[in-house]
Amino acid sequence: MDIKGKLKNLPQSPGVYIMKDERGKPLYIGKAKSLSHRLRYYFLNTSRLPPRIRAMASKVEDFEAIITDSEIEALILESNLIKENKPRYNVNLKDDKRYPLIKITAGETFPRVIVVRRAKRDGAKYFGPYTSVKSMRWTLRMLRRIFPLRSCSQPLPAKGKVKPCLNFYIKRCLGVCQGNVSQEDYRKIIDGVLLFLSGRNRVLEEHLKGAMEEAARRQNFELAAKFRDQLRAVEKVTQSQKIVTQKEVDRDIISCARQGRDAASVILKIRGGAMVGREHFYFITPSGVEDGEFLASLLKRTYLNSADIPREIFLPQEVEEQELIADWLARRRGAKVSLLVPQRGEKAKLVGMAEENAQLLLQELLLERARAKEGPSPGVLALQGHLHLKKTPRRIEAFDISNIRGSDCVGSMVSFLDGRPRKGSYRRFKIKTVSAQDDYAMMREVINRRYQRVLQEKADLPDLVLVDGGKGQLSAARKALRDLGVKDQPVIGLAKRLDEVFLPGRSQSIMFPKGSPALRLIQRVRDEAHRFAISYHRLLRKKRTIRSELEEIEGIGKRREETLLRAFGSLEGVRKAGLAELERIEGMNRRAARNVFNYFHPPEERATVHGEQGSVFRDRGPGVGDQGSEVGESR
């Protein structure tokens, strides 16, 4: 690739550049006020580059430049591309996509509050990410206790009469499906939710007081009483929060701690002058990253999809592009945002407190890693003693079977090393040779398939095999191993009822002491195998239910069924599709499309839909032609 030739054609415009290696994989993504000046800096005088950037530049075989209208747009695009591609030489936030967020849905007449793992550009409001799932669940419990939000996912307003759910009867929902609350009143509830999630509880109190008085003025005393109860609950939450400043300000205090490539960051959230929460993140950073660049990356990642941007953000030091980031945050917030570095007084003490928290979290992370390297957990060592094993059971493989009356039969295998799950080694099995309800035969098949593969690949056998069940499952597993010529393989069974442990050659089970590390370990392993099996079983059952329903329709075979699901995304999508939409699908003819439409729409609904449109379509049942159709078909 002629890099010098490409450099000559670059404009002096703001934009984003993507450095790529010989395979076209992104190495580094950056933004520039002038693409021409910035990219020449990388290639024309490499001696001035920091060691990390110099190492990156030596591997660049090509680059891509994207022009934007402004430097702020370049900053936003850069942040999105880094988060999506995770280039090796950029600062990367570890596991950031796994943290849950609270989402206020958009585009719905009566919005819902749900938990998601990824933020999308769908107009919804997102709060988080919550690095503590316990904290997030507490927040949700408080929300549902204070605000009578709907939790159902059915489209509203509902067509026809809908039976209310349990939440309506226990006063956790106003019954929006019953038409008991107007869209205007429900919107006021959502406004309160937004204030609560933003930590602006004092503003929320004023909001609830106003709503209560307005409802009372309209003589809607039942609604006024609900606002009163919400107000009291919010006041209790506010009283439990620590006041850190007499001024009712909204600010985030950010600090971090680093050691080698590992880093931890803490964000203390102050809303209305009270401390409302703490979030923390762990980073893995490339070597040679300066603190200013590190903090700039943290700010971009933290506020990229956040709906909660405070007026002030306190930092331990100045960051790269500080003014540009402040302008970007102000644009997102719709009001001024100040990035400040306190030097003394109470504000500096708050930054110091955040730094102490970050140091503590980093030390906990490093200590946990050190413990992991030390070897087996206490439960593993205790298990060896209880079972009198010659070898420490460092690697345990556990099996479980899941089915309902012999249908959608599956098996699972989970793997634990030194008492910790190795999810990359999990395996799942669709039962192939057993058609009836025979858990023993299914266990025998799964064990046989697993260790036949292990022997073929000449891999090591586990130190211990655990099967979920009693004597029958244990015997089935041992027979499968004997048939493969595997001898002296430690195998145990763990029954669910009393957590009895069954051993080969013993008619009576044994019981580990309650609270024993060994018992807790094998319970955890067994439960994980059960979870993994049942999740796969549910997936297969869901697919079968969808396909079995479509297969009942005349003229719909396997190929058309797959085409419909691919085109509409789900069975619900097929159900909602109109006749014209179905006819346009590749591989569908008029008769097949009509059969699908008729199957999901009762005659009275068909008459209403087509009567309103003036259609000459008359329903005569699945597969029957229409005398009045524009393109006739013989009957």
KETIVO-850861 format. One line per 5 residues: number of its first residue (from 1); their letters; for each residue x, y, z of C-alpha. Coordinates in steps of 0.2 Angstrom, whole numbers, plus 5000, padded with zeros to 4 digits. Example, Ala and Ser with C-alpha at 12.3 -4.5 7.8 and 13.67 -1.06 7.14 Angstrom:
# KETIVO-850861
1> as> 5062:4978:5039 | 5068:4995:5036 .
END
This chain:
# KETIVO-850861
1> mdikg> 5000:5000:5000 | 5007:5017:4995 | 5005:5026:5011 | 5014:5042:5006 | 5003:5043:4991 .
6> klknl> 4988:5042:5002 | 4995:5055:5014 | 4996:5068:4999 | 4977:5067:4996 | 4972:5069:5014 .
11> pqspg> 4962:5085:5017 | 4965:5097:5031 | 4948:5093:5039 | 4943:5085:5055 | 4939:5067:5055 .
16> vyimk> 4944:5049:5062 | 4958:5038:5056 | 4960:5019:5058 | 4977:5012:5057 | 4977:4994:5050 .
21> dergk> 4989:4979:5050 | 4993:4968:5036 | 4977:4958:5038 | 4966:4974:5039 | 4963:4973:5057 .
26> plyig> 4962:4989:5067 | 4978:4993:5077 | 4974:5010:5083 | 4959:5023:5081 | 4961:5041:5083 .
31> kaksl> 4953:5058:5079 | 4961:5074:5072 | 4957:5092:5070 | 4967:5091:5053 | 4968:5073:5046 .
36> shrlr> 4983:5079:5035 | 4993:5086:5049 | 4990:5072:5061 | 4993:5057:5050 | 5009:5065:5043 .
41> yyfln> 5015:5065:5061 | 5014:5046:5062 | 5024:5042:5046 | 5036:5056:5042 | 5046:5058:5058 .
46> tsrlp> 5043:5043:5069 | 5058:5047:5081 | 5047:5060:5090 | 5033:5047:5093 | 5031:5039:5111 .
51> prira> 5037:5021:5112 | 5020:5014:5111 | 5014:5024:5096 | 5031:5021:5088 | 5028:5002:5090 .
56> maskv> 5011:5004:5083 | 5017:5014:5068 | 5029:5001:5063 | 5015:4988:5060 | 5004:4999:5050 .
61> edfea> 5001:4993:5032 | 4986:5004:5028 | 4975:5017:5035 | 4957:5023:5033 | 4952:5041:5035 .
66> iitds> 4934:5047:5039 | 4930:5065:5037 | 4917:5073:5049 | 4909:5090:5050 | 4917:5095:5066 .
71> eieal> 4930:5090:5079 | 4916:5085:5091 | 4908:5074:5078 | 4925:5066:5076 | 4927:5063:5095 .
76> ilesn> 4910:5054:5095 | 4914:5043:5080 | 4931:5039:5088 | 4923:5033:5104 | 4910:5023:5095 .
81> liken> 4923:5014:5084 | 4935:5011:5099 | 4921:5003:5109 | 4916:4992:5094 | 4933:4987:5088 .
86> kpryn> 4944:4987:5104 | 4960:4990:5095 | 4976:4984:5103 | 4985:5001:5105 | 4969:5010:5112 .
91> vnlkd> 4964:5011:5130 | 4951:4997:5132 | 4938:4996:5146 | 4937:4977:5152 | 4921:4969:5150 .
96> dkryp> 4911:4985:5149 | 4897:4977:5138 | 4893:4965:5151 | 4888:4977:5164 | 4869:4979:5165 .
101> likit> 4860:4996:5161 | 4842:5002:5166 | 4833:5007:5151 | 4817:5018:5149 | 4809:5012:5133 .
106> agetf> 4805:5024:5119 | 4792:5024:5106 | 4779:5016:5117 | 4763:5024:5123 | 4766:5018:5141 .
111> prviv> 4785:5016:5143 | 4793:5002:5153 | 4808:5001:5164 | 4819:4986:5159 | 4837:4979:5161 .
116> vrrak> 4848:4978:5146 | 4866:4974:5142 | 4869:4985:5128 | 4864:5003:5124 | 4857:5006:5107 .
121> rdgak> 4853:5022:5097 | 4834:5020:5099 | 4829:5036:5108 | 4828:5027:5124 | 4835:5033:5141 .
126> yfgpy> 4849:5023:5148 | 4856:5023:5166 | 4872:5014:5171 | 4881:5004:5168 | 4879:4996:5185 .
131> tsvks> 4895:4987:5190 | 4886:4980:5206 | 4871:4970:5201 | 4866:4970:5219 | 4865:4989:5218 .
136> mrwtl> 4855:4988:5202 | 4842:4976:5209 | 4840:4987:5224 | 4837:5002:5213 | 4824:4992:5203 .
141> rmlrr> 4815:4986:5219 | 4814:5004:5225 | 4808:5010:5208 | 4794:4997:5208 | 4789:5000:5226 .
146> ifplr> 4788:5019:5223 | 4781:5020:5206 | 4767:5009:5199 | 4775:5005:5182 | 4769:4993:5170 .
151> scsqp> 4780:4977:5168 | 4771:4968:5154 | 4777:4969:5136 | 4761:4968:5127 | 4757:4982:5114 .
156> lpakg> 4747:4996:5121 | 4733:5002:5120 | 4727:4984:5119 | 4715:4977:5106 | 4700:4971:5115 .
161> kvkpc> 4698:4966:5133 | 4714:4961:5143 | 4715:4952:5159 | 4725:4962:5172 | 4741:4954:5179 .
166> lnfyi> 4745:4951:5197 | 4754:4968:5199 | 4737:4976:5196 | 4729:4967:5211 | 4744:4970:5223 .
171> krclg> 4744:4989:5218 | 4761:4988:5209 | 4753:4994:5193 | 4739:5006:5189 | 4732:4995:5176 .
176> vcqgn> 4736:5004:5160 | 4730:4989:5150 | 4713:4992:5158 | 4713:5010:5153 | 4714:5016:5171 .
181> vsqed> 4727:5029:5168 | 4729:5042:5154 | 4745:5044:5144 | 4748:5061:5152 | 4747:5055:5170 .
186> yrkii> 4758:5040:5166 | 4771:5052:5158 | 4772:5061:5175 | 4776:5044:5183 | 4790:5042:5170 .
191> dgvll> 4796:5059:5174 | 4798:5054:5192 | 4807:5039:5187 | 4820:5049:5177 | 4823:5060:5192 .
196> flsgr> 4825:5046:5204 | 4837:5037:5192 | 4847:5053:5190 | 4848:5055:5209 | 4839:5071:5209 .
201> nrvle> 4827:5066:5224 | 4824:5084:5230 | 4818:5089:5213 | 4808:5073:5213 | 4800:5078:5230 .
206> ehlkg> 4794:5094:5222 | 4788:5085:5207 | 4778:5073:5217 | 4770:5087:5228 | 4765:5096:5212 .
211> ameea> 4757:5080:5205 | 4748:5076:5221 | 4740:5093:5222 | 4735:5093:5204 | 4727:5076:5206 .
216> arrqn> 4718:5082:5221 | 4712:5098:5212 | 4705:5087:5198 | 4696:5077:5212 | 4706:5061:5207 .
221> felaa> 4709:5057:5225 | 4715:5039:5222 | 4729:5045:5211 | 4733:5059:5223 | 4735:5046:5237 .
226> kfrdq> 4747:5036:5226 | 4758:5052:5223 | 4757:5055:5242 | 4764:5037:5246 | 4777:5039:5233 .
231> lrave> 4782:5056:5241 | 4784:5047:5258 | 4795:5033:5250 | 4807:5045:5241 | 4809:5056:5257 .
236> kvtqs> 4814:5040:5266 | 4827:5037:5253 | 4833:5055:5253 | 4835:5054:5272 | 4847:5039:5271 .
241> qkivt> 4859:5048:5259 | 4875:5056:5265 | 4875:5075:5262 | 4892:5080:5256 | 4889:5098:5252 .
246> qkevd> 4876:5111:5257 | 4874:5117:5239 | 4861:5107:5229 | 4874:5103:5215 | 4875:5088:5203 .
251> rdiis> 4893:5082:5201 | 4903:5067:5198 | 4920:5064:5206 | 4932:5053:5196 | 4948:5046:5201 .
256> carqg> 4959:5031:5196 | 4973:5020:5202 | 4986:5011:5191 | 4999:4997:5192 | 5007:4991:5177 .
261> rdaas> 4994:4987:5164 | 4980:4986:5177 | 4969:5000:5182 | 4954:5004:5192 | 4943:5019:5192 .
266> vilki> 4930:5025:5204 | 4915:5037:5200 | 4907:5045:5215 | 4890:5052:5211 | 4883:5067:5220 .
271> rggam> 4865:5073:5215 | 4857:5088:5224 | 4872:5089:5236 | 4870:5071:5242 | 4880:5055:5238 .
276> vgreh> 4869:5044:5229 | 4880:5030:5222 | 4897:5024:5217 | 4902:5015:5201 | 4919:5007:5197 .
281> fyfit> 4927:5000:5182 | 4943:4989:5179 | 4954:4993:5164 | 4968:4984:5154 | 4979:4998:5147 .
286> psgve> 4993:4996:5134 | 5010:5000:5141 | 5016:5018:5140 | 4999:5026:5141 | 5000:5043:5150 .
291> dgefl> 4987:5047:5164 | 4980:5061:5154 | 4976:5050:5139 | 4969:5037:5151 | 4957:5049:5160 .
296> asllk> 4951:5056:5143 | 4947:5038:5137 | 4938:5035:5153 | 4927:5051:5151 | 4923:5046:5133 .
301> rtyln> 4918:5029:5138 | 4908:5034:5154 | 4897:5047:5146 | 4896:5040:5128 | 4878:5033:5130 .
306> sadip> 4874:5040:5147 | 4858:5050:5150 | 4865:5056:5167 | 4878:5070:5164 | 4881:5081:5179 .
311> reifl> 4885:5100:5179 | 4902:5097:5186 | 4915:5083:5184 | 4930:5083:5196 | 4946:5075:5190 .
316> pqeve> 4963:5072:5199 | 4972:5080:5185 | 4970:5089:5168 | 4966:5077:5153 | 4970:5078:5135 .
321> eqeli> 4958:5088:5124 | 4949:5094:5140 | 4940:5109:5132 | 4934:5098:5117 | 4927:5085:5129 .
326> adwla> 4918:5098:5140 | 4910:5105:5124 | 4905:5088:5119 | 4897:5084:5136 | 4888:5101:5136 .
331> rrrga> 4881:5097:5119 | 4875:5080:5126 | 4868:5088:5142 | 4860:5103:5134 | 4869:5114:5146 .
336> kvsll> 4886:5119:5152 | 4897:5105:5159 | 4913:5110:5169 | 4928:5098:5170 | 4938:5104:5186 .
341> vpqrg> 4954:5099:5195 | 4952:5104:5213 | 4968:5109:5222 | 4962:5112:5240 | 4948:5112:5252 .
346> ekakl> 4933:5100:5253 | 4932:5098:5234 | 4950:5091:5234 | 4946:5080:5249 | 4932:5072:5238 .
351> vgmae> 4944:5068:5224 | 4956:5061:5237 | 4942:5050:5244 | 4938:5043:5226 | 4957:5040:5224 .
356> enaql> 4958:5030:5240 | 4943:5020:5234 | 4951:5016:5217 | 4967:5011:5226 | 4957:4999:5237 .
361> llqel> 4948:4991:5222 | 4964:4989:5212 | 4973:4980:5227 | 4958:4969:5228 | 4959:4964:5210 .
366> llera> 4978:4961:5211 | 4975:4950:5227 | 4962:4940:5218 | 4973:4937:5204 | 4987:4932:5215 .
371> rakeg> 4976:4920:5224 | 4970:4912:5208 | 4988:4908:5204 | 4992:4900:5220 | 4982:4885:5215 .
376> pspgv> 4966:4875:5221 | 4953:4883:5232 | 4950:4876:5249 | 4934:4867:5243 | 4945:4857:5230 .
381> lalqg> 4957:4852:5244 | 4943:4847:5256 | 4935:4837:5242 | 4950:4827:5240 | 4950:4823:5258 .
386> hlhlk> 4932:4818:5259 | 4933:4807:5244 | 4951:4800:5248 | 4957:4804:5230 | 4975:4800:5226 .
391> ktprr> 4975:4816:5215 | 4969:4833:5219 | 4953:4836:5209 | 4959:4852:5201 | 4949:4849:5185 .
396> ieafd> 4931:4844:5187 | 4918:4840:5173 | 4900:4839:5178 | 4885:4832:5168 | 4866:4835:5168 .
401> isnir> 4851:4830:5158 | 4836:4840:5154 | 4820:4836:5145 | 4801:4836:5148 | 4793:4818:5146 .
406> gsdcv> 4807:4813:5133 | 4805:4829:5122 | 4819:4841:5117 | 4831:4830:5127 | 4848:4838:5130 .
411> gsmvs> 4864:4836:5140 | 4876:4848:5147 | 4894:4847:5153 | 4903:4861:5163 | 4921:4862:5168 .
416> fldgr> 4929:4869:5184 | 4947:4872:5186 | 4954:4874:5204 | 4936:4878:5210 | 4932:4891:5197 .
421> prkgs> 4922:4889:5181 | 4930:4888:5164 | 4916:4893:5152 | 4926:4892:5137 | 4926:4873:5140 .
426> yrrfk> 4908:4870:5142 | 4899:4859:5130 | 4881:4855:5126 | 4873:4839:5118 | 4857:4836:5109 .
431> iktvs> 4852:4818:5113 | 4853:4807:5097 | 4850:4789:5101 | 4837:4789:5115 | 4819:4793:5110 .
436> aqddy> 4809:4788:5126 | 4810:4795:5144 | 4826:4787:5150 | 4838:4798:5159 | 4850:4784:5162 .
441> ammre> 4852:4780:5144 | 4854:4799:5140 | 4867:4801:5153 | 4876:4786:5145 | 4876:4793:5128 .
446> vinrr> 4882:4810:5134 | 4897:4803:5144 | 4901:4791:5129 | 4901:4806:5116 | 4911:4817:5128 .
451> yqrvl> 4925:4805:5132 | 4926:4796:5115 | 4930:4813:5108 | 4943:4816:5122 | 4952:4799:5118 .
456> qekad> 4952:4803:5100 | 4960:4820:5102 | 4972:4812:5115 | 4968:4825:5128 | 4969:4823:5147 .
461> lpdlv> 4954:4816:5156 | 4947:4826:5171 | 4953:4823:5189 | 4934:4820:5194 | 4918:4817:5184 .
466> lvdgg> 4902:4823:5193 | 4885:4817:5187 | 4869:4825:5193 | 4859:4811:5200 | 4860:4796:5211 .
471> kgqls> 4864:4777:5209 | 4856:4776:5192 | 4865:4790:5184 | 4882:4785:5192 | 4880:4767:5185 .
476> aarka> 4876:4774:5168 | 4891:4785:5168 | 4903:4771:5174 | 4896:4759:5161 | 4899:4772:5147 .
481> lrdlg> 4917:4774:5153 | 4920:4756:5154 | 4914:4753:5136 | 4927:4766:5131 | 4941:4756:5140 .
486> vkdqp> 4943:4770:5153 | 4947:4763:5170 | 4951:4771:5187 | 4942:4787:5182 | 4935:4795:5198 .
491> vigla> 4916:4797:5196 | 4903:4803:5209 | 4885:4806:5209 | 4876:4821:5218 | 4857:4819:5222 .
496> krlde> 4847:4834:5223 | 4835:4830:5237 | 4847:4829:5252 | 4864:4833:5243 | 4869:4814:5245 .
501> vflpg> 4885:4809:5237 | 4885:4792:5229 | 4902:4783:5226 | 4906:4768:5215 | 4905:4752:5224 .
506> rsqsi> 4895:4758:5239 | 4877:4754:5241 | 4874:4769:5254 | 4877:4787:5250 | 4888:4798:5261 .
511> mfpkg> 4884:4816:5267 | 4897:4830:5268 | 4896:4841:5283 | 4884:4856:5281 | 4894:4871:5277 .
516> spalr> 4909:4861:5271 | 4919:4869:5257 | 4919:4853:5248 | 4899:4852:5249 | 4898:4870:5243 .
521> liqrv> 4910:4867:5228 | 4901:4852:5222 | 4884:4860:5224 | 4890:4875:5214 | 4897:4864:5200 .
526> rdeah> 4880:4853:5200 | 4869:4869:5199 | 4880:4876:5185 | 4878:4860:5175 | 4859:4861:5178 .
531> rfais> 4858:4879:5173 | 4867:4876:5157 | 4857:4861:5153 | 4840:4869:5156 | 4845:4885:5146 .
536> yhrll> 4849:4874:5131 | 4833:4864:5133 | 4822:4880:5134 | 4830:4886:5118 | 4826:4870:5108 .
541> rkkrt> 4809:4870:5115 | 4806:4888:5110 | 4812:4884:5092 | 4802:4868:5091 | 4786:4877:5097 .
546> irsel> 4788:4891:5084 | 4792:4878:5070 | 4778:4866:5075 | 4765:4880:5074 | 4771:4886:5056 .
551> eeieg> 4772:4868:5050 | 4753:4866:5054 | 4749:4878:5040 | 4745:4871:5023 | 4759:4874:5010 .
556> igkrr> 4772:4879:5023 | 4787:4867:5023 | 4804:4868:5031 | 4811:4880:5018 | 4796:4892:5018 .
561> eetll> 4796:4891:5037 | 4815:4897:5038 | 4812:4910:5025 | 4797:4918:5035 | 4807:4918:5051 .
566> rafgs> 4822:4925:5043 | 4811:4939:5035 | 4801:4944:5050 | 4813:4939:5064 | 4801:4929:5075 .
571> legvr> 4784:4920:5075 | 4776:4936:5082 | 4783:4946:5067 | 4775:4933:5055 | 4759:4934:5065 .
576> kagla> 4758:4953:5063 | 4763:4953:5045 | 4750:4959:5032 | 4744:4949:5017 | 4754:4960:5005 .
581> eleri> 4770:4959:5015 | 4768:4940:5015 | 4766:4939:4997 | 4781:4949:4994 | 4793:4937:5003 .
586> egmnr> 4804:4927:4990 | 4797:4909:4989 | 4779:4913:4994 | 4765:4912:4982 | 4748:4920:4984 .
591> raarn> 4740:4904:4990 | 4753:4901:5003 | 4753:4919:5009 | 4734:4918:5011 | 4735:4902:5021 .
596> vfnyf> 4748:4910:5033 | 4738:4926:5035 | 4721:4916:5038 | 4730:4905:5051 | 4734:4920:5062 .
601> hppee> 4719:4930:5059 | 4701:4924:5064 | 4687:4927:5051 | 4680:4942:5060 | 4697:4951:5060 .
606> ratvh> 4700:4947:5042 | 4683:4954:5037 | 4687:4970:5047 | 4704:4973:5040 | 4700:4970:5022 .
611> geqgs> 4682:4978:5023 | 4690:4994:5029 | 4702:4994:5015 | 4689:4990:5002 | 4698:4974:4997 .
616> vfrdr> 4688:4961:4987 | 4697:4947:4997 | 4684:4935:5005 | 4689:4922:5017 | 4685:4905:5012 .
621> gpgvg> 4697:4896:5023 | 4715:4890:5021 | 4720:4886:5003 | 4703:4891:4995 | 4703:4903:4980 .
626> dqgse> 4693:4919:4979 | 4681:4922:4966 | 4683:4941:4967 | 4701:4941:4967 | 4710:4952:4954 .
631> vgesr> 4720:4938:4949 | 4708:4923:4948 | 4712:4905:4954 | 4702:4890:4949 | 4692:4883:4964 .
END
